[in-house]
Structure formats: structure tokens, C-alpha cells
Amino acid sequence: MKTKIYLTLFLISLITFRTNGQHLNQLLGIKEINTAEKIRIREVTAISKEFGDEIWPGYSKLPYPFLLVNDSVEFLTNYPNPPTGFTYLGFDSIMNSEVYIRKRKFPKAILSAFPIASNGVPVLVAGTPENIKITSTEWVIKVLHERFHQLQQSYKEFVKESDALGLAGDDTTGRWMINYPFPYQDSSINWRYKKYSKALAHAVAQIGYPEFKSALATFKSERSSLLKMLKPLDYKYFSFQLWLEGIAMYTEYKFLTLLESYTPTYEFKKLPDYIEFSVYRKQVVSSQSRFLNELDLKIGKRVTFYTMGYGEGRILDAISQNWRKKYFKKLFFIEKYSAKLEKR
């Protein structure tokens, strides 16, 4: 079951190599991993080490196996004992890692984290920014998001407690994480969700202002009203997705906030699609506020959980400084992280 669940999470260096992979390189007719891709990966590693533990203890020390998906091949880094099928290319000094290669198996625009072998080690699997159609800056932040999923999956109780939610029904593939029949199209629930999401957007906007206390009370009331409309299993799925994807979106925001004082490497700033992290942060805050105010369940479906988690994570920051210490102790129900958010 563990492998199936992780597979579902999939469904949600021009420095010269000391290479013995030149024959494969010639056979496939491909180029080595290019400098821009190495620079982006190095930037992710540096940011993770400098800021990760400030958000989530253990983030920077987590093993960091990375599979870069190119047009025709996949490059595997930071993986001590690669699975069968990979050929050794050599050590790359920019990424500070041994590098392995194989023919491409995954979609070129993939961005996910899941095991690629039976050992269960979650691997960060990412296409290039060009294929995903995002900037290098956004790519770095989205990869940090997926690295947080690696941290979630590394928690020893994750699979066991996911199964214990009882959401799989007759599904034995693990695809319930994406395909669970949440009542997105229910008009009454959608109407209640809109009231909840607008109250959440307003409360987030009032953080740090005198009106926050009143806005928080309204948000809590609307949250409770929404949850009361959900059937028990629907409530569990709501909570699971908020914990899983929502807080991963919140983690993007937290990194961007910390990166206000960060100076990227010269090489990263010289990339043609680079934008400042502070500029991208403003874009994220603006878009998430717009989604909370405008996106409904019928249209957004599972994507709405990302936005909800962004907002609720910021609310938790405002009312409980230590809530993140409880995140891996009390899985899936984030209202348990503060008495001020307790449900019903």
C-alpha cells in the first residue's frame, strides 16, 4: 500500500564530468545537464540549508534525492545507491553530487515527490522551468514546496495514519488522494465555502491590524459552519488535503518571506528569466488573496485546498507561535494546533 500511495503523490553541468557515461550519452544523442539547470538546483540547496530549519526543523538535514527530467533523459543526483537502469555520469562540482542518467520515463512538465524505486525513498522529481512554463525563481520555490512533501513522506507514521483515515473505500491503488469524491459540485456546500474563503481572506488581510480579532472570530464561525455541513469522511478529506497540500503552499510563502533578506548567487541572478524573490512574493500574496475571494469549489476543486492552507497557515502564525512544532505530532487536523481554531 505504501508504494501505491506514494505513486499517487506522483499523480498529484557544463563543468566537465569525470564520466563513464559518455557511451550512453552518444547512444541517446543527448547533451549533459546544462549550466542553468545546475545553477537552479544549487540555489534550491543553498536556500534549503540556510532557511529550511527555521520553518520546519529537520528540513535542511533531510536527504535530498533529486531527479531532473529533461526533454529526453533524466538526471539523478544526491542518491547514494541509484536504482537499476541508471548509468553513472560522474561528479558535478556545481551541484556537489554524483550524477546518474537514464532515458526519460516521466512527463517533461512534472513537479512532484515520490519514490522511484521499491526502497520507498521519496525523490523530488522536476521538469525544467521551460517545460513547466514558469520562471527560474518560481521553479526554485515550487521545488522547495516539493521538498516539503519529501519531509512529509519521510515521517514514519504518514502512510499508516493516511490509511487509518478510511478514505480509500474500494480503491486499492491509492488514487483516493486525488479522486476522492469530495462534494465540490454541491451548491449548498459551495455557497458555504465562499463565505468561509472570503472570511479567511479578510482575516489574513487584517493580520497585524486592530481589526484582526473581529475578523478572526468571523473566520472561525464560518469555518465551523462549513465543517458542520461536511459528512465525516468528507471532513477527513478536507483536513487531510489542507494538511498535505495547503501547508505546502503556506511553506512557499514562508520561504518567500525569509528570502526578503537573501542575496541570490550572481549566476542565478544572471539567468534570463530571473525575477527578484520579493517581486514574486508580492505576486503570490496577490494571487492567493484573489483565489480566496473569487475561486469556488466547482471550478477550483482540489486546487482550493492549496489556497485554504496558505491562508490558514498564516492565521496560525498570527495566533500560535509554536504551532509548527505540533505539525508532525498531530497529523491531518490543523485546527488542533491552536485552541483558537478548534472545530465545532
C-alpha positions in Angstrom: 0.0 0.0 0.0 2.9 2.3 0.8 4.2 2.2 -2.8 0.7 2.8 -4.2 0.2 5.8 -2.0 3.5 7.3 -3.0 2.7 6.7 -6.7 -0.5 8.7 -6.1 1.6 11.6 -4.8 3.2 11.4 -8.2 -0.2 11.9 -9.8 -1.0 15.0 -7.6 26.7 20.5 -15.5 28.6 22.1 -18.0 31.5 21.7 -15.6 33.2 18.6 -17.1 32.1 15.3 -15.7 34.5 12.6 -14.7 32.3 10.4 -16.8 32.0 6.8 -17.7 28.6 7.6 -19.2 29.8 9.1 -22.5 28.8 6.0 -24.4 25.2 6.3 -23.2 25.4 10.0 -23.9 26.3 9.3 -27.5 23.8 6.5 -27.8 20.9 8.6 -26.8 22.1 11.7 -28.7 21.6 14.0 -25.7 23.5 16.7 -24.0 24.8 16.8 -20.5 22.8 18.7 -17.9 23.2 22.3 -18.7 24.7 25.1 -16.6 21.4 26.9 -15.9 19.8 23.7 -14.6 22.8 23.1 -12.3 22.6 26.7 -11.0 18.9 26.4 -10.1 19.5 23.1 -8.3 22.4 24.7 -6.4 20.2 27.7 -5.4 17.5 25.4 -4.0 20.1 23.5 -2.0 21.6 26.8 -0.6 18.2 28.2 0.4 17.1 24.9 1.9 20.2 24.8 4.1 20.0 28.4 5.2 16.3 28.8 5.8 14.6 25.4 5.9 15.0 24.6 9.6 13.6 28.0 10.5 10.3 26.9 9.0 10.4 23.1 9.6 13.0 21.6 11.9 14.9 18.8 10.1 14.1 20.3 6.6 17.7 21.0 5.8 19.0 17.7 7.0 16.6 15.6 5.1 18.2 13.5 2.3 17.7 15.3 -1.0 17.5 12.9 -3.9 16.6 14.8 -7.0 15.5 13.7 -10.4 15.7 16.3 -13.1 13.5 15.5 -16.1 14.8 16.9 -19.4 13.4 16.5 -22.9 14.8 13.1 -23.5 16.6 12.0 -20.3 16.5 12.1 -16.5 19.4 13.1 -14.3 19.5 11.7 -10.8 21.5 13.5 -8.1 22.0 13.0 -4.3 21.0 9.4 -4.5 23.8 7.2 -2.9 22.6 3.9 -4.4 20.6 4.6 -7.6 18.0 2.1 -8.9 18.7 -0.3 -11.8 18.6 1.4 -15.1 20.7 4.5 -14.4 24.2 5.0 -15.8 26.9 6.8 -13.9 28.0 10.1 -15.4 30.3 11.4 -12.7 30.7 14.0 -10.0 29.5 17.5 -10.7 31.2 20.3 -8.7 28.4 22.9 -9.1 25.7 20.6 -7.6 28.3 18.9 -5.4 26.8 15.5 -6.2 27.4 12.3 -8.2 25.1 12.3 -11.2 23.4 9.4 -13.0 21.4 9.3 -16.2 18.6 7.2 -17.9 16.1 7.7 -20.7 13.2 9.8 -19.8 10.2 8.0 -18.2 8.2 10.8 -16.6 6.3 13.7 -18.2 8.5 16.7 -19.1 6.4 19.1 -17.1 6.3 17.0 -13.9 6.8 18.6 -10.5 6.2 16.1 -7.7 7.8 14.0 -4.9 7.5 10.2 -4.6 9.7 7.1 -4.5 11.0 6.0 -7.9 12.2 2.6 -6.5 11.0 -0.1 -4.1 13.1 1.3 -1.3 10.5 3.9 -0.5 12.9 6.8 -0.6 10.9 9.9 -1.7 12.6 11.6 -4.7 12.0 15.1 -5.8 11.1 14.8 -9.5 11.0 18.0 -11.5 10.9 19.1 -15.1 12.8 22.2 -16.3 11.2 25.7 -15.9 11.0 25.9 -19.7 8.9 22.7 -19.9 6.8 23.6 -16.8 6.4 27.1 -18.3 7.5 29.0 -15.2 10.4 31.3 -14.3 13.6 30.1 -12.6 12.5 32.0 -9.5 9.1 30.3 -9.4 10.8 26.9 -10.1 13.0 27.3 -7.1 10.1 28.0 -4.8 8.0 25.2 -6.3 10.9 22.8 -5.8 11.1 23.9 -2.1 7.4 23.1 -1.9 8.0 19.5 -3.2 11.0 19.2 -0.9 8.5 19.8 1.9 6.5 16.8 0.6 9.6 14.8 0.9 9.7 15.8 4.6 6.0 14.8 5.0 6.6 11.4 3.3 9.7 10.7 5.4 7.6 10.9 8.6 7.3 7.2 9.7 3.6 7.4 10.5 2.5 9.1 7.4 1.3 6.1 5.4 -0.2 4.3 8.4 -2.2 7.3 9.5 -3.3 8.1 6.0 -4.7 4.6 5.7 -6.4 5.0 9.1 -8.5 7.9 7.8 -10.6 5.3 6.0 -11.0 7.4 2.8 -9.9 4.7 0.3 -13.2 2.9 0.1 -12.8 0.1 -2.5 -9.8 1.8 -4.1 -6.7 -0.4 -3.7 -4.5 1.8 -5.9 -4.1 4.8 -3.5 -5.6 7.2 -6.0 -8.2 8.2 -3.5 -5.9 11.1 -2.5 -6.8 12.7 -5.8 -10.0 11.0 -6.8 -11.9 11.0 -3.5 -15.5 12.2 -4.3 -15.4 15.4 -2.3 -18.7 17.3 -2.8 -17.2 20.1 -5.0 -20.4 20.4 -7.0 -22.8 20.6 -4.1 -24.4 24.1 -4.3 -25.0 24.4 -0.6 -21.5 23.5 0.4 -20.1 25.7 -2.4 -22.1 28.6 -1.1 -20.9 28.0 2.5 -17.3 27.6 1.2 -17.4 31.0 -0.4 -18.4 32.6 2.9 -15.6 30.7 4.6 -13.0 31.6 2.0 -13.9 35.3 1.9 -13.8 35.4 5.7 -10.4 33.7 5.6 -9.1 36.2 3.0 -10.3 39.1 5.2 -8.7 37.7 8.3 -5.4 37.2 6.5 -5.6 40.8 5.3 -6.2 42.1 8.8 -3.2 40.3 10.4 -1.2 42.9 12.4 -4.1 45.4 12.5 -6.7 46.1 15.3 -9.5 44.6 13.2 -7.8 41.2 13.2 -9.6 40.0 16.4 -13.0 40.6 14.9 -12.0 39.2 11.5 -10.6 36.0 13.2 -13.9 35.5 15.1 -15.9 35.7 11.8 -13.5 33.4 10.1 -13.7 30.8 12.9 -17.5 31.0 12.8 -17.6 30.5 9.0 -15.1 27.7 9.2 -17.2 25.9 11.8 -20.3 26.3 9.7 -18.6 24.8 6.6 -17.3 21.9 8.5 -20.7 21.1 10.0 -22.1 20.7 6.5 -19.5 18.0 5.6 -20.1 14.4 6.2 -17.5 12.7 8.5 -15.4 11.3 5.7 -15.6 14.5 3.7 -14.4 16.4 6.7 -11.4 14.0 7.0 -10.5 14.5 3.3 -10.8 18.3 3.8 -8.5 18.1 6.7 -6.0 15.8 5.0 -5.7 17.9 1.9 -5.4 21.1 4.0 -2.5 19.4 5.9 -0.9 17.9 2.9 -1.1 20.4 0.1 -2.4 23.5 1.8 0.5 23.7 4.3 3.0 23.0 1.4 1.6 26.1 -0.3 2.0 28.0 3.0 5.6 26.8 3.1 6.2 28.5 -0.2 5.0 31.8 1.3 7.2 31.3 4.4 10.3 30.8 2.2 9.5 33.9 0.2 9.1 35.9 3.4 12.5 34.8 4.7 14.1 35.4 1.3 13.4 39.1 1.6 16.8 39.4 3.2 18.5 36.8 0.9 21.0 37.6 -1.8 20.9 35.0 -4.6 24.2 33.9 -6.2 25.4 36.1 -9.1 24.9 33.2 -11.5 21.3 32.7 -10.5 20.5 36.4 -10.9 22.0 36.4 -14.4 19.6 33.8 -15.6 17.4 35.4 -18.3 14.1 34.6 -16.6 15.2 35.6 -13.1 12.9 37.8 -11.1 13.5 39.0 -7.5 12.1 36.9 -4.8 10.5 40.0 -3.3 8.7 40.6 -6.5 7.5 37.0 -6.8 6.3 37.1 -3.2 4.0 40.0 -4.0 2.6 38.1 -6.9 2.0 35.0 -4.7 0.2 37.1 -2.0 -1.9 38.9 -4.6 -2.9 35.7 -6.4 -3.7 33.8 -3.2 -5.9 36.7 -2.0 -7.7 36.7 -5.3 -8.2 32.9 -5.2 -9.7 33.1 -1.7 -12.1 35.8 -2.8 -13.0 34.5 -6.2 -12.3 30.8 -6.7 -15.1 28.4 -5.9 -15.1 24.7 -5.3 -16.9 23.9 -8.5 -14.1 25.4 -10.5 -11.0 25.0 -8.3 -11.8 21.6 -6.9 -8.7 20.2 -5.2 -6.7 23.3 -6.0 -8.7 25.2 -3.5 -7.0 23.3 -0.7 -3.7 24.9 -1.6 -5.2 28.3 -1.1 -7.0 27.4 2.0 -3.8 26.1 3.6 -1.9 29.2 2.6 -4.5 31.3 4.4 -4.9 29.0 7.5 -1.2 28.7 7.9 -0.9 32.5 8.1 -3.7 32.6 10.6 -2.0 30.0 12.7 1.2 32.1 12.6 -0.8 35.0 14.0 -2.4 33.2 16.8 0.1 30.5 17.8 3.9 30.9 17.5 4.6 27.2 18.2 2.0 25.5 16.0 4.6 24.1 13.6 6.1 22.0 16.4 2.8 20.1 16.5 2.6 19.5 12.8 4.2 16.1 12.8 2.8 15.1 16.2 -0.9 15.6 15.3 -1.3 14.7 11.7 -4.0 15.9 9.3 -6.2 18.2 11.5 -4.5 21.6 11.7 -7.2 23.2 13.9 -5.7 21.1 16.7 -2.6 23.2 16.5 -4.4 26.1 18.3 -7.3 26.1 20.8 -8.5 29.2 19.0 -9.2 27.1 15.9 -10.7 24.0 17.4 -13.5 22.8 15.2 -17.2 22.8 16.0 
